[in-house]
């Protein structure tokens, strides 16, 4: 089983840390099952709990799935407060 380890993944590899799009939404990924579908599901459920419109959830999903696994994690960091 693969686990998410954000210590070896940096959400932002530049010297400026950007505020996520939805800083009020926290997703707990560290130590969770790191399967891409599980990570995506955690984020989508958090968006639904925050009552975001379905169009926004679909926009996140489209962006998060448009690249590789690192792109998925980077997108999560761009959209949410990741712990």
C-alpha positions, -999 to +999 in steps of 0.1 A: +000+000+000+012+035-009+010+063+017+011+100+010+043+115+024+044+152+018+078+155+035+093+142+003+069+162-019+070+200-019+038+216-029+056+247-040+092+245-053+096+283-055+106+307-027+071+323-025+044+302-009+010+309-024-023+308-005-045+279-017-076+287-035-097+274-006-076+278+025-107+272+047-109+236+034-084+213+051-077+178+036-057+153+057-035+134+032-004+127+053-003+091+064-034+082+044-037+057+016-018+074-012-037+058-041-046+086-065-083+077-065-083+078-027-066+112-027-090+125-053-120+112-032-107+128+000-106+161-018-139+158-035-157+148-003-141+179+014-154+201-013-189+186-010-189+191+028-180+227+021-210+230-002-190+240-032-209+239-065-206+208-086-190+228-114-162+238-091-157+201-080-156+191-116-131+218-124-108+206-096-112+170-108-104+179-143-072+198-133-061+172-108-064+143-133-048+162-162-013+151-153+007+125-133+006+117-096+028+146-087+005+169-106-024+155-085-006+163-053+004+198-065-032+205-075-044+195-040-019+219-025-030+247-049-066+243-040-067+233-003-049+235+031-031+201+030-021+184+063 
